[in-house]
Amino acid sequence: MKADSRKWFALAIICVAQFMVILDVSIVNVALPSIQRGLHFSEENLLWVLNAYALFFGGFLMLGGRVADKLGRRRVFVSGVILFTVASLFCGLATSTGWLVTARAVQGLGAAILSPAALSILTVTFDEGPERNKALSIWGAIAGAGGAFGVLLGGILTQEVGWQWIFYVNVPIGSLVVLATFFILTPSLSEDESKGFDIPGAITLTASLVLMVFALVKSTNWGWASANTIGTLAAAAVLLAAFIVIERRTAFPLVPLSIFGNRSLSVSNMVSLALGASIFSMFYFLSLYMQQVLGYSALRTGIGYLTIAFAIIFAAGAAQALVAKVGVRNVMTIGMVLAAGGLVYFTQISPTGTYVGTLLPGFLLAGVGLGLSFVPVTIGAVSGVTPDEAGVASGLITTTQQIGGALGVAVLSTIAVSATTRFAGSHGHTQQAAIAGLNHGFSLAFWFGAVFAAVGAAIAFFGMGRSVTTGDTGGEPAMERLEAA
């Protein structure tokens, strides 16, 4: 197989694997009522079907990225896909609440292993500049559209064949990815494999991230001012401080702190945090609005998301050419501004809203904004990164987006619930008042989501350098880097 063809086949493989990961973040949402009835979940425990996945995915991403650098990217990627696929099978076979939650946690761990390894393979396979930007535009389209298609596919599978199939669908896909990987990606030892592994750093960082995500997902139940929330976040901060001290002193750091001297990487991760906070909360509240306020079915909700999915794909495809012409900073800024504009548009939702008038313009505006944001954020996050730090950079950009998503949903859920409760207290407890209260809470949440996106736009414009990312790394040929993956 020719080197050029082999690179693009490699991209196809890792994009399919990443699509599975992103899909599983959203596909479960529309199936939750069916899962609750089928396995007799309580209202509080039902959230752990989502939270167990988010906790292990967000908590172990950085560790997964560094392990890929240390032990070889193909080896770690395949291990992650296998773990994710087997866990998906056990999710579908679950007959009790504990079984499903445990399987979802293992599924999240598999995602945390394969996702940074996949992006790391992409980074070392394609030359920095137009070639890598084109690959990342495809990657961005897949990542951005995965959430929207997940809602649609979840609605179809849940309604037609049962909730178990939202997990079973991963089994044949994951199996084909593993099989194809052995034909396309050539194994080799990592350059770092002979060096030591930072066990204390791995423990403190992973524990810090797990505690941080745990506090964020539980904050809506505990309350932001509760001793549990404050204590857990404080413990996460202490562990993070200990991690920084360890990294400064160890000979072989898990995350070389020098990597943050890369301005493009640092700014891109700050924007990614804001992007995650705005986009995760947008999908979350729009799903609730369509089903709880407008009365849409799960399937109709999923079909409604097709507009934003295609808008993301279109914009992500155009982003690569725009980056080459006007630079990462400008495209990133424009994307975040448009995403903020879409969220502002959604603030005008009403209980009598229509798809064409209330949702469609916002879907198009936010979709284009997200497509234009995902690509330059990822380009900036891996720009100028050496091959032996590609896994760290890949894990870092995915981690900041996941942490941002958990933070955004937690904060905005608190705001929405408080606003809805106050509205109900002053307008009575009729069904009409309850729907109006939900609408009021969601509208307020969209305002704050727009603030997150606007902050991201400001960080991109004032923080990112002006240079266009078109230079090559000057390192080894692309085919050799593919084989090193």
C-alpha positions in Angstrom: 0.0 0.0 0.0 1.3 3.4 -0.9 2.4 5.7 2.0 -0.1 8.4 1.1 -3.1 6.0 0.9 -2.0 4.3 4.1 -2.0 7.6 6.0 -5.6 8.3 5.0 -6.7 4.8 5.7 -5.2 5.3 9.2 -7.2 8.4 9.6 -10.4 6.6 8.6 -9.7 4.0 11.3 -9.1 6.4 14.1 -12.0 8.6 13.1 -14.4 5.6 13.3 -13.0 4.8 16.8 -13.4 8.4 17.9 -16.9 8.6 16.5 -17.8 5.6 18.8 -16.5 7.5 21.8 -18.3 10.8 21.0 -21.4 8.9 20.1 -21.6 7.2 23.5 -21.5 10.5 25.3 -24.9 11.5 23.7 -26.5 8.3 22.5 -27.4 7.3 26.1 -29.4 10.5 26.8 -32.5 9.7 24.9 -32.5 6.1 26.2 -32.4 7.0 29.9 -36.2 6.7 30.4 -36.2 3.2 28.9 -33.2 2.2 30.9 -34.8 3.4 34.1 -37.9 1.3 33.4 -36.0 -1.7 32.3 -33.5 -1.9 35.2 -35.6 -0.1 37.9 -33.2 2.8 38.4 -34.1 5.4 41.0 -34.2 9.0 39.8 -30.9 9.8 41.6 -29.0 6.6 40.6 -30.1 7.0 36.9 -27.6 9.9 36.5 -24.8 7.5 37.2 -25.4 5.9 33.8 -24.0 9.2 32.4 -21.7 10.1 35.3 -19.8 6.8 35.6 -18.7 7.2 31.9 -17.8 10.9 32.3 -15.9 10.3 35.5 -13.6 7.6 34.2 -13.3 9.2 30.7 -12.3 12.6 32.1 -10.3 11.3 34.9 -8.0 9.0 33.0 -7.4 10.9 29.8 -4.1 12.4 30.7 -2.8 9.0 31.9 -4.0 7.4 28.7 -2.2 10.0 26.6 1.1 9.6 28.3 0.9 5.8 28.3 0.5 6.0 24.5 3.7 7.9 24.3 5.5 5.5 26.6 4.3 2.1 25.4 3.5 2.7 21.7 0.5 4.3 20.1 -0.9 1.4 18.2 -0.6 -1.0 21.1 -2.4 1.4 23.4 -5.0 2.4 20.8 -6.0 -1.3 20.2 -6.1 -2.0 23.9 -8.5 1.0 24.4 -10.8 -0.1 21.5 -10.9 -3.7 22.8 -11.7 -2.5 26.4 -14.4 -0.1 25.1 -16.0 -2.8 22.9 -16.1 -5.5 25.5 -17.5 -3.0 28.1 -20.2 -2.0 25.5 -21.2 -5.7 25.2 -21.5 -6.0 29.0 -23.5 -2.7 29.1 -26.1 -4.3 26.7 -26.2 -7.5 28.7 -26.7 -5.7 32.0 -29.5 -7.0 34.2 -29.0 -4.8 37.3 -28.2 -1.2 38.1 -24.8 -2.0 39.6 -23.8 -4.1 36.5 -24.7 -1.3 34.1 -23.0 1.5 36.0 -19.8 -0.6 36.4 -19.7 -1.5 32.7 -20.2 2.2 31.9 -17.2 3.1 34.1 -15.1 0.5 32.2 -16.4 1.9 28.9 -15.2 5.4 30.0 -11.8 4.0 30.9 -11.5 2.4 27.4 -12.5 5.7 25.9 -9.8 7.5 27.9 -7.2 5.1 26.6 -8.1 5.1 22.9 -9.1 8.8 22.4 -5.7 10.5 23.1 -3.9 7.6 21.4 -6.0 8.1 18.3 -5.3 11.9 18.1 -1.6 11.2 18.8 -1.5 8.8 15.9 -3.0 11.5 13.7 -0.5 14.1 14.9 2.6 12.1 14.2 1.3 10.6 10.9 0.5 13.9 9.1 3.0 16.7 8.4 2.3 19.9 10.3 0.7 22.4 8.0 -1.9 22.0 5.3 -1.8 18.2 5.3 -2.4 17.9 9.1 -4.9 20.7 9.0 -7.0 18.8 6.4 -6.8 15.6 8.5 -7.8 17.6 11.6 -10.7 19.2 9.8 -12.1 15.7 9.1 -11.4 14.8 12.7 -13.2 17.9 13.9 -16.2 17.2 11.7 -16.5 13.7 13.2 -16.1 14.9 16.7 -18.5 17.7 16.3 -21.2 15.8 14.5 -20.9 12.7 16.7 -22.9 14.2 19.5 -25.8 15.2 17.2 -25.9 11.9 15.4 -25.8 10.1 18.7 -29.1 11.6 19.7 -30.7 10.5 16.4 -29.3 7.0 16.5 -30.2 6.6 20.2 -33.8 7.6 19.4 -34.0 5.1 16.5 -32.5 2.2 18.3 -34.3 2.8 21.6 -37.7 3.1 19.9 -37.3 0.3 17.3 -35.2 -2.5 18.9 -34.6 -1.6 22.6 -32.1 0.4 24.7 -29.6 -2.5 24.8 -28.8 -1.8 21.2 -27.3 1.6 21.8 -24.4 -0.4 23.4 -24.5 -3.5 21.1 -24.0 -1.3 18.1 -20.4 -0.7 19.3 -19.4 -4.3 19.2 -19.2 -4.9 15.4 -17.8 -1.4 14.8 -15.1 -1.9 17.5 -14.2 -5.4 16.2 -13.7 -4.1 12.7 -11.6 -1.2 13.9 -9.3 -3.6 15.8 -9.0 -5.9 12.7 -8.3 -3.0 10.4 -5.7 -1.6 12.7 -3.4 -4.6 12.4 -3.4 -4.2 8.6 -2.9 -0.5 8.5 -0.8 0.6 11.5 2.7 -0.9 11.8 3.8 -1.5 15.4 7.0 -0.2 16.8 8.5 0.7 20.2 8.0 4.2 21.5 11.2 6.3 21.8 10.2 6.8 25.5 9.7 3.1 26.3 13.2 2.6 27.8 12.8 5.6 30.2 11.2 5.5 33.6 7.4 6.0 34.2 6.2 8.6 36.6 4.1 6.5 38.9 3.6 9.2 41.7 2.7 11.8 39.0 0.2 9.4 37.4 -1.5 8.6 40.7 -1.8 12.3 41.8 -2.9 13.7 38.5 -5.5 10.9 37.8 -6.8 11.1 41.4 -7.1 14.9 41.1 -9.0 14.7 37.8 -11.3 12.0 39.1 -12.1 14.0 42.2 -12.7 17.2 40.2 -15.1 15.5 37.7 -16.8 13.7 40.6 -17.4 17.0 42.4 -18.7 18.6 39.3 -21.2 15.9 38.4 -22.4 15.7 42.1 -22.6 19.4 42.6 -26.2 19.6 41.4 -27.2 17.2 44.2 -24.9 18.4 46.9 -25.1 22.1 46.1 -22.1 24.4 45.3 -21.8 25.7 48.8 -22.0 22.3 50.5 -19.1 20.8 52.5 -19.0 17.8 50.2 -18.5 19.9 47.0 -16.0 22.3 48.6 -14.1 19.5 50.3 -13.9 17.3 47.2 -12.7 20.3 45.0 -10.2 21.3 47.7 -8.8 17.7 47.8 -8.6 17.8 43.9 -6.7 21.1 44.2 -4.2 19.7 46.8 -3.5 16.7 44.6 -3.0 18.9 41.6 -0.5 21.0 43.5 1.3 17.9 44.6 1.4 16.7 41.0 3.0 20.0 39.9 5.7 19.6 42.6 6.3 16.0 41.5 6.6 17.0 37.9 9.2 19.7 38.7 11.4 17.2 40.5 11.1 13.9 38.6 13.5 12.9 35.9 10.8 11.5 33.6 7.7 13.5 34.2 4.2 12.3 33.2 3.4 15.8 31.8 6.5 17.8 31.1 5.6 21.3 32.4 7.7 22.8 29.6 5.0 21.8 27.2 3.0 24.8 28.5 5.6 27.1 27.2 4.0 26.3 23.8 1.7 29.4 23.6 -0.5 27.9 20.9 -1.1 24.7 23.0 -1.8 26.7 26.2 -4.3 29.1 24.6 -6.0 26.4 22.6 -6.6 24.4 25.8 -8.1 27.4 27.6 -10.4 27.9 24.6 -11.2 24.2 24.6 -12.4 24.5 28.2 -14.8 27.3 27.3 -15.9 25.4 24.2 -16.7 22.3 26.2 -18.6 24.3 28.8 -20.8 25.9 26.1 -21.3 23.0 23.7 -22.0 20.2 26.2 -24.6 22.4 28.1 -26.2 23.5 24.8 -26.8 19.9 23.7 -28.0 18.9 27.2 -30.5 21.8 27.5 -31.8 21.6 23.9 -32.6 17.9 24.4 -34.5 18.7 27.5 -36.3 21.7 25.9 -37.4 19.7 22.9 -38.7 16.8 24.9 -40.0 18.4 28.2 -41.3 21.7 26.8 -42.2 21.1 23.2 -43.2 17.5 23.8 -41.0 16.0 21.1 -40.4 12.2 21.1 -36.9 10.9 21.4 -36.8 10.1 17.6 -38.2 13.5 16.6 -35.6 15.1 18.9 -32.8 13.2 17.2 -34.1 14.1 13.7 -34.1 17.7 14.8 -30.4 17.6 15.5 -29.5 16.6 11.9 -29.4 20.3 11.0 -26.7 21.1 13.4 -24.8 17.9 12.6 -24.6 18.8 8.9 -23.8 22.5 9.7 -20.8 21.3 11.8 -19.6 18.9 9.1 -19.8 21.7 6.5 -18.1 24.3 8.6 -15.3 21.9 9.8 -14.6 21.0 6.1 -14.2 24.7 5.3 -12.1 25.5 8.4 -9.0 23.9 7.0 -8.9 26.2 4.0 -9.8 29.2 6.2 -7.0 28.5 8.6 -4.5 28.5 5.7 -5.8 31.9 4.6 -6.5 33.8 7.7 -4.8 31.9 10.5 -5.8 29.8 13.5 -6.5 32.8 15.7 -9.1 34.4 13.4 -10.9 31.2 12.6 -11.1 30.1 16.2 -12.3 33.6 17.3 -15.0 33.7 14.6 -16.1 30.2 15.4 -16.5 31.0 19.1 -18.4 34.2 18.4 -20.8 32.4 16.1 -21.3 29.7 18.8 -22.0 32.4 21.3 -24.5 34.0 18.8 -26.3 30.7 18.5 -26.7 30.3 22.2 -28.0 33.9 22.5 -30.6 33.0 19.8 -31.7 30.1 21.9 -32.5 32.4 24.8 -35.7 33.4 23.0 -37.2 29.9 23.3 -40.8 29.7 24.3 -43.4 26.9 25.3 -45.1 27.5 22.0 -41.9 27.5 19.9 -41.6 25.9 16.5 -38.7 24.1 15.0 -38.3 26.5 12.0 -38.7 29.7 14.0 -37.3 28.8 17.4 -34.6 26.2 16.7 -33.5 26.1 13.1 -31.7 29.5 12.9 -29.9 28.8 16.2 -28.9 25.3 15.0 -27.4 26.7 11.8 -25.5 29.5 13.6 -24.2 27.4 16.5 -23.4 24.5 14.1 -21.2 26.7 11.9 -19.6 28.2 14.9 -18.8 24.8 16.4 -17.4 23.5 13.2 -15.1 26.5 12.8 -14.0 26.2 16.5 -13.3 22.5 16.8 -10.7 22.4 14.0 -8.5 25.4 14.9 -8.6 24.5 18.6 -7.3 21.0 17.8 -4.7 22.4 15.3 -3.5 24.9 17.9 -3.3 22.2 20.6 -0.9 20.0 18.7 1.0 22.6 16.7 4.7 22.6 17.4 4.5 19.4 19.6 7.3 16.9 19.3 6.4 13.3 18.4 7.3 12.0 21.9 4.8 14.5 23.5 2.0 14.0 21.0 0.1 11.7 23.4 0.4 14.3 26.2 -0.9 17.1 24.0 -3.7 14.9 22.7 -4.8 13.8 26.2 -4.6 17.4 27.4 -6.9 18.9 24.7 -9.5 16.1 25.2 -9.3 16.5 29.0 -9.9 20.3 29.0 -12.9 19.8 26.8 -14.3 17.1 29.1 -13.7 19.1 32.2 -15.2 22.1 30.6 -18.3 20.1 29.6 -18.7 18.7 33.2 -18.2 22.2 34.6 -20.7 23.8 32.1 -23.5 21.3 32.7 -23.0 21.4 36.5 -23.0 25.2 36.7 -25.8 25.8 34.2 -28.0 23.0 35.6 -27.8 24.7 39.1 -28.7 28.0 37.5 -31.6 26.4 35.5 -33.0 24.5 38.5 -32.9 27.5 40.8 -34.6 29.7 38.2 -37.3 27.1 37.6 -37.9 26.7 41.3 -38.2 30.4 41.8 -40.6 30.7 38.8 -42.8 27.9 40.2 -42.9 29.6 43.6 -44.3 32.8 42.1 -46.5 31.4 39.4 -48.2 28.4 41.0 -47.9 24.6 40.4 -50.1 24.1 37.4 -48.8 22.0 34.5 -48.8 25.2 32.3 -46.7 27.0 35.0 -44.4 24.1 35.3 -43.6 24.1 31.5 -43.2 27.8 31.6 -40.8 27.5 34.5 -38.7 24.9 32.7 -38.6 27.2 29.7 -37.5 30.1 31.9 -34.7 28.0 33.5 -33.4 26.8 30.1 -33.4 30.3 28.6 -31.3 31.6 31.5 -28.9 28.7 31.1 -28.4 29.5 27.4 -27.4 33.1 28.4 -24.7 31.8 30.7 -23.6 29.3 28.0 -23.2 32.2 25.6 -21.0 33.9 28.2 -18.7 30.8 28.3 -18.4 30.9 24.5 -17.8 34.7 24.5 -15.0 34.3 27.0 -13.5 31.6 24.8 -13.6 34.0 21.8 -11.8 36.7 23.8 -9.1 34.3 24.9 -8.6 33.1 21.3 -8.4 36.7 19.9 -6.1 38.2 22.6 -4.1 35.1 23.5 -3.4 33.2 20.2 -0.4 34.2 18.1 -1.1 35.7 14.6 1.0 33.3 12.6 -0.7 30.8 10.3 0.1 27.2 11.1 1.5 26.0 7.8 5.0 25.1 8.6 6.3 21.5 8.7 7.9 20.1 11.8 11.1 19.4 9.9 11.3 16.0 11.4 11.1 12.5 10.1 9.1 11.7 6.9 5.4 11.2 7.4 5.5 7.5 6.5 8.1 6.8 9.1 6.0 8.7 11.7 3.0 6.5 10.7 5.1 3.4 11.3 6.2 4.8 14.7 2.5 5.1 15.6 
